[in-house]
């Protein structure tokens, strides 16, 4: 939080001189006009969801939104500060807080089509905390003719976004009434000498947010936005699932006590007695799909206060 505050302060101090370095460039209404650099402070509420190896739709799972479970939507919120140059290009820093979850049991009604995904019986949830730096691009402001009064834009402004983010997550699941952290259990042998190609995954990583939105000016100082922002991740372990099952006997080489029991229970939650889905006791069967990284996204309603418009002096 301290680093975030420092970054916000630095951005404001850097951009403040530009506010007075240019003359006005168009009248907003009969009583106010825009200055070249304006600031916006706001917050948002909305939904957060994810696309991972767990859960999904029927069959083996599709790409992108074809494998989305809308029932897994969770609430999220954010706070942000942005600086906009001539309403065409903006740079904002934003803190987002939410949660994601998924579970294979959601496939119960289509389990005959999932080829073992339902029987895999895995689940996870994770809190998400993210700090991002995002550029906004407003196409109709980029190409507008500011000298033509009739060419002034309407109150609606579509925009595109791209940036870089830094987020933390911690996949967990429930076991016998307890909430258990999954990453320390190395459920797929991450970090074990027996599986040298499976490296432990970090719980704090970079991401690439990209999306689109629509801004509506309610007044010279207040605007409303709707926004969809998708995060491309560099990990397939948002849900702690990516590769293949390991030989369960290996866990005893690294864990003991409760941690050993948790690893054995949570690495493989299939019904071992089911004739419909036989289990290889030595591992090696498919647990996840390492070809596609996980992702999460938000759809938010934002309310922002605009600073920088000047009143016309009569």
N, C-alpha and C positions, 0 to 999 in steps of 0.2 A: 504494500500500500504506500510506503514511503517513497519507493522508486516511482510509482505511478504519479504521486503528487508532484514530485520533482520534475517529471517529464511534462506534466500539464503546465506547470509554472514556466518552464523553459520555452514551451511552444507559444504561450501567451506573450512573454517578453520579447520573443523573436519577431512575432508578427505585428505587435502593436505599432511600431514605427511606420509600417506600410499603410496603416489606417489613415494617416494624415499626409502621406507622401503623394497622394493623387487628388485630383479635383473630383467633384461629384460627377457621376456618369449617367444617372437618369432619375427622374422623379418617381417615387414609389406610388404616391397619391398626391392629393392637393395640399397635404400638410407635411409630408416627409419625403426625403430622398435617400437613395442608397449611396454609401461610400464604397470604395473599391474592395476593402477587406472588412468583412463582418464576422461576428462570432455567434455561436449558438451553444447554449447549455441546456441539456434535457435528460429525459429518462424514458424508459419503455417497459412495457409488459407484453408477454406473448407466450408462445409455445415453443418447446424444444423437443426434437426427436432425433433418432439416429438410424443409420443403416449399417448393420454389423452381420456377423455370421449367425447370430442367434435369432430365432423367431422367423419372421418373414411371411410370405404368402405361400400358395400351394406349389407343388412341384419341387424342383431342386433349387428354386430361388431365381429371381430375375435380376436385372441390372437397375440401379438407381431407384426411382419411385415405384417400379413394378414389385419390389419386395418390401414395401413400406407397410407397417402396422400403425394406422392412425390412432388405435386404442392406446398406444404407448406415449401419446403426447403428454409432456410435462410442462409445468409453468416455468418461465424464466423472466428475468428482469435485467436491465442495464442502466448505466449512467454514462453520459458522453459529453465531450467538449469538442467543438469543431471550429475551424476557421475557413472562410469561403472567400475566394477571389472573384469578384465580378459575377458572383452567383453561377459561375461556369465550372470551377474546379474547387473542391473542398478537401481538407485533410482533417480527420478526426481521430481522437483517441477515445476508446470505449472500454469499460469494464462490464463483463457479462457474467451472470450467475444463474445456474440452472441445474438440471438433472436429466439423465437419460436412463432408459431401462429396456430390456427385451427378455423374452422367455420362450422356450420351445413349446411349452404346453398350449400356447395360443393357436398352434396348428392342429389341435384336436379334431376339429370338424373336417379337415382335409388330410388327415394323417396317412390315408392310403396312397396319397400322391407324393409324399415328401421323401420317400426312400431313406428313412432312418432319421431325418431331422427331428421329427416329433419324438421318436424313441430316445434320441440323444439326451433329452430331458435337462438341458442346461438353462441357466438363467443368470442375469446380472443386473446390477444398477450401479450408477456412479454419479456423484456430484461433479459438476463442471464449473471451473472458475477460469475466466479468460480475460486477458488484456490484449487489445488489438489496435493497430494503426491502419486506418483505412482511407483510401482516396475515393472521392465521389466525383463523378463526371456527369454534367448536365448538358446533354446534346443541344437542346434548343437555345441555351444561353451561350454556348460556345460559338454558334454561327449567327447570332442575332446581330442586327444592324442597330447599334445604340443611337445613331443620329436620326433614325426614323421613328418619330413618335408613334406612328401606327403599327410599328413592328414590335412594340413592347409585349412581353409574354403575359399569358394568363396566370392565374393563381396556382394552377396545377403544373408541377415540374417532375417529370420522370427522370430517373438517374440510374447510373450503373456504378458498381463498387468493386474494388479489388484492394487487397492489402496483405498484411502479415500479422499473425497472432501468436500468442504464447499462452498455453492452457495447461491446467492440471486436472487429472482424473484419478480415480481409484476404484477399479471394478470390485464389487462385493456381491455376495449372495447369502441366502439364508440356509442355515443348517441346524436342525433341532432347536429352533427358536433363537439361535444366535446369528448375528451378522458377522460374516467372516470376510476378511480381505483376501483376495485371490492372488494378487501379484507375488507375495512372499512365498506362496506354496509351489511355485514353478510347475503349474499343472501340466505343461507340455514339455517339461525337462529343461526349461530355460536356465542356463548357468550350470547345468550338471556336466561333469566330465564325460559321462556316458553319451551325451548328445552335444558335442562341441560346436555344432553349427547353429544351435539355438541359444541366442544371446538373451539375457534379461532385458525387458523393456522398461523404459523410464516413464515415470508417472507425471513428468513435466516435459512438454514437447512444443515444437513449433507447429503451426498450421497455416493454411492459405485460405482466408475468407474471400468469397466472391458472391455477388448477388445483384439485386435490383430493387428499386423502391419508387415510391410516388410521394411527393411532398405537396401539401396544400397550405397556402398562406391564409391563416384565419384572420390575422391582423398584422400591422407593422411589427409587432413584437412577439407574435405567437404563431407557430405552425404545427401541423399535424402530418405524420408520415405513416405509411404502411411499408413494410420492408421484409424481404426474404433474403437470408444470408446463409450460404452453404459453406461448410468448412471441409476442405480437402486435407486429410491427415497423412502423416508419414509413418503411421503404425497400423497394424492389423489387430492390435491387442486392446482396443478400447473396451471390448467385452471379454478379454482374457482367452479368446479362442482364435486360432489361426491355422494350426497344422494337423498333426496326427497324434493319436494316443501313444503313450509310452508304456513300457513294461512296468507295472505297478510295483514290482519288487525293488526297483531302483530307488524309490522314495526312502526306504529304510537305510540306505547308504548316506542320507543327508539329513533326515529328520527323525525325531522321536517324540513320544508322548502325544499330546493333543495335536501338535502340528502334523505329525505323521498320520494320525487318524483323519484329520481334515483333508490332507492332500489325497489320501486314498479315496475318501468319499466324494470329493468335489472334482477330481480330475476325470472321473468316469462315473456318471450318474445313470447309466443305462440299466435296464432291468436285466441282470445277468442270467436270469432263469428263462427269459423269453426265447422260445424257439423261433419266433419270427425275426429276431435280430440277434444272431449268435455273436458272442464276444470272443475275440482272440486274446487269450490270457497274456500273451507276450507283447501286446500293443501293435502299433503299425497301421491300424485302421484309421480312416479319415475322421477327423474331429472338426476341422474347419477348412476354409478355402484361402490359402495364402496368396492367391493370385490378385486379390482385390483388397486394398486397404479399407479400413472402416471410415465412417464420416458421421458428422452430426450437423444439424441445421436449426435455424430459428425463423419464426414468422412473428414479427412484432408490430405493435402500434406504438409510435413514438410521439411525445409531446415536447416541443422545444421552445425556449425563449431566445429571441434574436437580439443581439446587441450590435450597434454600429450605425443604424439608420439615424439620420439627423433631421431635426425639425426645421421647416422653412421659416425663416425670419421675415416677417412682413414689415 
